[in-house]
Amino acid sequence: MKKVYFMSMALAAMLAMAGCSNDDIAGMGGDDATTTTLAEGEGIVAINLSNTGIGTRAARPLGSSAAANNVDHVKLAVYSKNGAAWTKAAVTIDEANDTDNDMVIDWASLTDEVASETGHQENNTKNVKLVGLQPNTTYKVVAYGYNGATEPAYITENESTPGVFTAKPTAVEEIFAGESVEVTTNNNAMFPTEAVKVEMDRHVAGLLAYLMGIPTHYDGVLVEQVIVYANAKSTGFTLPYDEEEGLNGIADGWQTVKTPLLTFEMSKATNWNEGKPTDASYKFATVTGGQAEGGEAPYATEYTSVPAKLTLKPNTMFGACYVMAYNQHVSSQTLTVELMGKENGSTLSSLKTLKVKSNKGTGEEQYQYDILRNNFYSIGQKLYSDNDKGDPDPDDEEDPKPGDEDDPVNVGEETDEVMLIINDAWSVLHNMELE
């Protein structure tokens, strides 16, 4: 599970020895961090965002289940406790890091030379100074990371519950979020010596479908589409994630309705033959290094942002997307893969339904599973975008690691279910730089 860490600490003993005035405190971002001078009411937040991915301004393309991200901005919100209630605190980021006074930190991977000058470390840690802390006051920090020049307009704060935000996207994109534990300042309005950490993780899920062996006909009827369906639809999610509340999809707009996620058109097959294929199964263009040769790219209709080096096994179709987490558990088959054709006239209908069975749980849990934030759902295995053989041994490029090779699902086999790989620790997957 790919995570972002914030650590806030002030060395109170050192300040006391300095007469509670200013002191030079080494930044918390690593051994090479620049020295930061703190006065009363100031504190250091060391922001760590590992694995920044492709670093573009567009939505990150999904080419595998690898755990990259493309966060380029992080927004902080600081709250103070009044009795049992939390209210927005008059704490800001110092002007050197927040010239617009919007509590947003620009995020970019920097060279070693720039890192040594600014405190932005090679491991993507940046030291940020908070100002305006009050003595003997309890605080918590909420933070969320996103991609783009401005904060996504659909993120709004819950007016009745400060520190809880709602995202209602028109198109699903990655947002990372988390909050700190409560921390109380000392008499000098400084954070105590123990670290304050915010672990930010992804608040949407990921899905890929990697298919092969698609039959041209089923029971004598032409197969025209293959569709991956979900049994419900979420229109937004809350952040940061609340472990006690569980599922973070919002109730507004939640529907337990059959919803298409990825649609594969068989007209993209090289042997489509104007709807009169003669082969037993469909064949598709070869995709190597992001280029399709010999026909139309064999991607799902919804799959429009493709990694530059995407490579697929021959005669396969591929698609991937982000999915919003569910609002509640639904007691029915969660995901299905359906072969579609015109069995009774001109309307497409399901010719065959394949239950997508989870690799986790037992009994009905394998069929009725929740769509959870920061989980990746793989129908077929693809761990690397730029090759189909798996991770090569660093000492022998001709010797891939066992089990890493692409393994698309054969939907033409005589079975009524296919296996789903659910990974609830997205960050443990390989090849963080391929996206």
C-alpha positions in Angstrom: 0.0 0.0 0.0 1.5 3.1 -1.2 1.6 5.7 1.6 2.6 9.3 2.3 4.1 10.2 5.8 4.0 13.5 7.7 6.1 13.8 10.8 5.9 16.9 13.1 8.3 17.5 16.0 10.0 20.3 17.8 12.9 19.7 20.2 11.4 21.4 23.2 14.4 20.7 25.5 16.8 22.4 23.1 14.5 25.4 22.9 14.3 25.6 26.6 18.1 25.6 26.9 18.1 28.5 24.4 15.8 30.6 26.6 12.7 29.6 24.6 13.6 32.0 21.8 14.9 30.8 18.4 17.0 27.8 17.8 18.5 26.2 14.7 16.8 22.8 14.4 17.8 20.3 11.7 15.0 19.5 9.4 13.2 16.2 9.9 13.5 15.1 6.3 16.7 13.1 6.5 20.4 13.4 7.2 20.8 16.1 4.5 17.9 18.3 5.5 18.6 22.0 5.8 18.7 23.6 9.1 15.4 25.4 10.0 15.1 28.2 12.6 12.0 27.9 14.8 10.5 30.5 17.0 7.6 30.1 19.5 4.4 29.0 17.7 6.3 27.3 14.9 6.7 23.7 14.1 8.2 21.5 11.4 6.1 19.1 9.3 8.3 16.7 7.3 6.2 15.6 4.4 7.2 12.3 2.7 5.7 11.1 -0.5 7.4 8.1 -1.8 7.0 6.8 -5.4 5.7 9.9 -7.3 5.2 7.9 -10.5 5.1 9.6 -13.9 4.7 13.1 -12.5 2.5 14.5 -15.3 -0.4 16.8 -15.1 -2.8 14.3 -16.6 -4.6 11.4 -14.8 -2.2 8.6 -14.3 -2.6 5.8 -16.9 -3.1 2.4 -15.5 -1.1 -0.2 -17.3 -0.7 -2.7 -14.6 -1.3 -3.2 -10.9 2.0 -1.5 -10.0 1.6 1.0 -7.2 2.7 4.3 -8.7 1.0 7.7 -8.3 1.3 11.2 -9.8 0.5 13.5 -6.9 1.9 17.0 -7.5 0.1 19.0 -4.8 -0.6 18.3 -1.1 -3.1 20.4 0.9 -3.0 20.7 4.7 -5.7 21.6 7.1 -4.9 22.2 10.7 -7.6 21.9 13.5 -7.6 22.7 17.2 -9.7 21.1 19.8 -12.2 23.1 21.9 -13.8 20.9 24.5 -14.9 17.9 22.4 -15.3 19.8 19.2 -12.7 20.5 16.5 -12.5 23.8 14.7 -10.2 25.1 11.9 -7.1 26.6 13.6 -5.5 29.9 12.6 -2.3 28.0 11.7 -0.7 28.5 8.4 2.3 27.4 6.3 5.1 29.9 6.3 5.3 32.1 3.2 8.5 30.4 1.9 6.5 27.3 1.2 3.0 28.8 0.6 3.2 32.1 -1.2 -0.5 32.0 -2.1 -1.6 31.3 1.5 -3.8 28.5 0.4 -2.2 25.8 2.5 -1.1 23.9 -0.6 2.4 22.6 -1.2 3.7 22.1 -4.7 5.1 18.6 -5.1 7.7 17.6 -7.6 10.7 15.2 -7.8 13.8 17.2 -7.5 17.5 16.6 -8.4 20.0 15.9 -5.7 21.5 19.4 -6.1 18.1 21.1 -5.6 17.3 18.8 -2.7 20.4 19.8 -0.9 19.6 23.4 -1.3 15.9 23.3 -0.4 15.5 20.4 2.0 13.5 18.5 -0.5 15.2 15.1 -0.2 16.1 12.4 -2.7 13.5 10.2 -1.0 10.8 12.9 -1.7 10.7 14.4 1.8 10.0 18.1 2.1 10.2 20.1 5.3 7.4 22.6 5.8 7.1 25.1 8.6 3.8 25.7 10.4 3.3 29.1 12.1 0.6 30.3 14.5 0.6 27.4 17.0 -0.7 28.3 20.4 0.6 27.0 23.7 -1.1 24.1 25.5 -3.4 23.5 22.6 -4.4 20.2 21.0 -4.1 20.0 17.2 -4.5 17.5 14.4 -3.5 17.8 10.8 -5.5 16.6 7.9 -3.8 16.3 4.5 -4.7 15.2 1.0 -2.7 14.9 -2.2 -3.9 15.2 -5.8 -2.8 16.0 -9.3 -3.4 19.3 -11.1 -2.6 23.0 -11.0 -5.6 23.7 -8.7 -7.4 21.7 -6.0 -10.2 19.5 -7.5 -13.3 21.6 -7.4 -15.4 18.7 -6.2 -13.7 18.4 -2.9 -15.8 20.0 -0.1 -15.5 20.0 3.6 -18.3 18.7 5.8 -19.5 21.9 7.6 -20.8 19.9 10.6 -17.7 17.7 10.9 -14.5 19.7 10.5 -11.7 17.7 9.0 -14.0 15.4 7.0 -14.1 16.0 3.2 -16.3 14.7 0.4 -15.1 14.1 -3.1 -17.7 13.8 -5.9 -15.8 13.4 -9.2 -17.2 13.5 -12.7 -14.3 11.2 -13.6 -12.6 9.0 -11.0 -9.0 10.0 -10.2 -6.5 9.2 -7.5 -6.7 11.2 -4.3 -4.6 10.4 -1.2 -5.5 11.4 2.3 -4.9 10.9 6.0 -4.9 12.6 9.4 -2.7 12.7 12.4 -3.3 11.7 15.9 -4.1 14.4 18.4 -1.0 16.3 19.6 -0.8 19.0 22.3 1.7 21.9 22.3 3.8 22.8 25.3 4.1 26.1 27.1 6.2 27.4 24.3 3.6 26.6 21.6 5.8 23.9 20.2 5.0 20.3 19.3 6.4 17.8 21.8 9.4 15.7 20.9 7.5 12.7 19.8 6.7 12.4 16.1 3.2 13.2 14.7 2.5 11.1 11.7 -0.1 11.3 9.0 -0.3 8.2 6.7 -1.9 9.1 3.5 -3.2 6.4 1.2 -5.2 6.1 -2.0 -9.0 6.7 -1.6 -10.1 5.0 -4.7 -9.8 1.4 -5.9 -8.2 0.1 -9.1 -9.4 -2.5 -11.6 -7.9 -4.2 -14.6 -9.2 -6.8 -17.0 -6.8 -8.8 -19.2 -8.6 -11.2 -21.4 -7.7 -13.9 -24.0 -9.5 -16.7 -25.8 -12.6 -14.7 -26.5 -14.9 -16.9 -28.6 -16.4 -15.5 -31.8 -19.7 -17.3 -31.1 -21.5 -18.7 -28.1 -24.2 -21.2 -28.7 -24.2 -20.2 -32.3 -24.7 -16.5 -31.5 -22.1 -13.9 -32.5 -20.2 -12.4 -29.5 -20.0 -8.7 -30.1 -18.9 -7.3 -26.8 -17.4 -8.5 -23.5 -18.3 -6.3 -20.5 -17.1 -6.2 -16.9 -20.0 -5.3 -14.6 -20.2 -4.3 -11.0 -23.3 -4.8 -8.8 -23.4 -1.3 -7.5 -22.4 2.3 -8.3 -20.9 4.9 -6.0 -20.8 8.6 -6.9 -18.3 9.9 -4.4 -16.2 9.1 -1.3 -15.2 10.7 2.0 -11.7 11.4 3.1 -9.6 10.8 5.2 -10.6 7.2 5.6 -12.2 6.3 9.0 -11.3 2.7 10.1 -14.3 2.6 12.4 -16.8 3.7 9.7 -15.4 1.3 7.2 -16.5 1.7 3.6 -16.0 5.3 2.5 -18.3 5.6 -0.4 -21.0 8.3 0.2 -24.7 7.6 0.5 -25.7 10.4 -1.9 -26.3 8.8 -5.3 -25.4 5.3 -4.1 -27.2 2.7 -6.2 -27.2 -1.1 -6.1 -27.6 -1.3 -9.8 -25.7 -3.4 -12.4 -23.0 -1.0 -13.7 -20.6 -1.5 -16.6 -17.0 -0.7 -15.8 -15.0 -1.9 -18.8 -16.5 -2.6 -22.3 -14.6 -4.5 -25.0 -15.8 -4.3 -28.6 -15.1 -7.3 -30.8 -15.2 -5.1 -33.9 -11.6 -4.3 -32.9 -10.5 -7.9 -33.7 -8.3 -8.4 -36.7 -10.6 -11.3 -37.8 -13.9 -9.5 -37.2 -14.6 -9.7 -40.9 -17.5 -7.3 -40.8 -19.3 -9.3 -38.2 -18.8 -12.7 -39.9 -15.7 -14.2 -38.2 -14.8 -17.7 -39.2 -12.3 -18.6 -36.5 -13.2 -20.1 -33.2 -11.8 -17.2 -31.2 -10.9 -13.5 -31.8 -7.5 -12.3 -32.8 -6.2 -8.8 -32.0 -3.4 -6.4 -32.9 0.0 -6.9 -31.2 0.8 -4.2 -28.6 4.5 -3.6 -28.0 5.9 -0.5 -26.4 2.6 1.3 -26.4 2.1 0.8 -30.2 -0.5 -1.4 -31.8 0.5 -3.2 -35.0 -1.6 -5.1 -37.4 -5.0 -3.6 -36.4 -6.9 -1.4 -34.0 -5.6 -1.2 -30.4 -7.4 -3.9 -28.4 -8.4 -1.7 -25.5 -11.6 -1.3 -23.5 -13.7 1.6 -24.7 -13.2 3.4 -21.3 -9.4 2.9 -21.4 -8.2 6.1 -23.0 -5.1 7.0 -21.0 -2.5 4.3 -22.0 1.1 4.0 -20.6 3.7 4.8 -23.2 5.4 1.4 -23.0 2.4 -0.9 -22.6 3.2 -4.4 -23.9 0.6 -7.2 -24.0 0.6 -10.9 -24.9 -0.6 -11.7 -28.4 -4.4 -11.9 -29.1 -5.4 -10.3 -25.8 -7.6 -7.4 -24.8 -6.8 -5.0 -22.0 -8.5 -2.3 -19.9 -8.1 -0.7 -16.6 -9.8 2.0 -14.6 -10.2 3.6 -11.1 -13.4 2.7 -9.2 -14.9 4.5 -6.3 -15.3 2.6 -3.0 -18.7 1.2 -2.1 -21.0 2.8 0.5 -22.1 -0.5 1.9 -21.9 -4.3 1.5 -24.1 -5.7 -1.3 -25.2 -9.3 -0.9 -24.9 -10.3 -4.5 -22.2 -11.3 -7.0 -19.9 -8.2 -7.0 -18.2 -8.5 -10.4 -19.1 -10.4 -13.5 -17.6 -10.8 -17.0 -20.4 -11.1 -19.6 -20.3 -12.2 -23.3 -22.8 -10.0 -25.1 -24.6 -10.8 -28.4 -28.0 -10.4 -30.1 -29.6 -13.6 -29.2 -33.2 -12.4 -29.7 -33.1 -9.8 -32.4 -31.3 -6.4 -32.5 -30.7 -5.8 -28.7 -27.5 -6.9 -27.1 -28.0 -9.2 -24.1 -25.9 -11.5 -22.0 -25.0 -14.8 -23.7 -22.8 -16.1 -20.9 -22.0 -14.7 -17.4 -18.8 -15.5 -15.7 -18.7 -15.0 -12.0 -15.6 -13.2 -10.9 -14.4 -15.1 -7.8 -12.1 -13.5 -5.3 -8.8 -15.1 -4.2 -9.7 -14.1 -0.6 -12.2 -15.4 1.9 -14.3 -18.5 1.8 -17.8 -19.4 0.7 -20.0 -16.5 -0.4 -17.2 -14.1 0.6 -15.4 -15.1 -2.5 -18.3 -13.8 -4.7 -19.8 -11.1 -2.5 -16.8 -8.8 -1.7 -16.6 -5.1 -1.1 -15.0 -2.6 -3.4 -12.6 -0.9 -1.0 -10.3 2.1 -1.3 -6.6 1.4 -1.9 -7.4 -2.1 -3.1 -6.6 -3.4 -6.6 -8.8 -5.8 -8.4 -7.1 -7.8 -11.2 -9.1 -10.0 -13.6 -6.0 -11.6 -15.0 -2.4 -10.8 -13.9 -0.3 -7.9 -15.2 2.4 -6.7 -12.8 4.5 -4.7 -15.3 3.4 -2.3 -18.0 6.3 -2.5 -20.3 6.7 -6.3 -20.7 4.7 -9.5 -20.6 7.4 -11.7 -19.2 7.7 -10.5 -15.6 10.4 -8.7 -13.7 13.8 -9.7 -15.1 16.5 -10.8 -12.7 18.8 -7.8 -12.3 21.8 -10.0 -12.8 20.2 -11.9 -15.8 17.7 -10.0 -18.0 16.8 -13.3 -19.7 15.7 -14.9 -16.4 12.4 -13.4 -15.2 11.2 -14.0 -11.6 8.9 -17.0 -11.4 5.2 -16.1 -11.2 5.6 -12.5 -12.5 4.7 -13.3 -16.1 1.5 -11.9 -17.6 -1.5 -14.3 -17.0 -4.6 -13.1 -18.9 -7.9 -14.7 -18.1 -9.2 -17.2 -20.8 -12.9 -16.3 -21.1 -13.4 -19.0 -23.7 -12.8 -21.9 -21.3 -15.7 -24.2 -20.3 -16.3 -22.6 -16.9 -18.7 -20.3 -15.3 -16.2 -18.3 -13.2 -12.9 -16.6 -13.4 -10.4 -15.8 -10.7 -10.0 -12.3 -9.3 -6.8 -11.2 -7.6 -7.5 -8.7 -4.8 -4.4 -6.9 -3.5 -5.1 -4.9 -0.3 -1.6 -3.6 -0.1 -1.2 -2.0 -3.4 2.3 -0.7 -2.6 3.8 -4.1 -2.3 3.4 -4.7 -6.0 6.4 -4.3 -8.2 7.9 -1.8 -10.7 6.9 1.5 -9.3 8.3 3.5 -12.3 6.5 1.9 -15.2 3.4 4.1 -15.1 
